[in-house]
Amino acid sequence: RTTIENNGKSRTWDLHPNDDEFSVRFVQNLSRKFKQFYKREVPDEIEVLQVDKIKQLRVAIKDTFHRAYLLDIRVRAHPDVLRFAYDCGLGEKNSMGFGMVRCRGESS
């Protein structure tokens, strides 16, 4: 999600994974959660390398619809950050079950 202020009014919307701002917000979100949990800075840089196979979904939770995406994402980061992302989830609304991760391929 991102919010923009215009003439004193806030507008919030869900970012599509193809949006230019998506990777920036993704990295900010993961960095913020890591720092809050471990009380230390993120070791090394987090980089979104690739986003593809995007499928948009509408998920109903307690009579409210939420926009969600299934996607393949390739991220480069310190192993501690990748482990944290796997354990807590990626993106927003993790407490509602969003952001689950399945690892594929090799890590380097």
Buried (B, 14 or more C-beta within 10 A) or exposed (E): EEEEEEEEEEEEEEBEBEEEEBBEBBBEBBBEBBEEEEEEEBEEEBEBEEBEEEEEEEEEEEEEEBEBBEBBBEBBBBEBBBEBBEEBBBBBBBEBEBBEBEEEEEEE
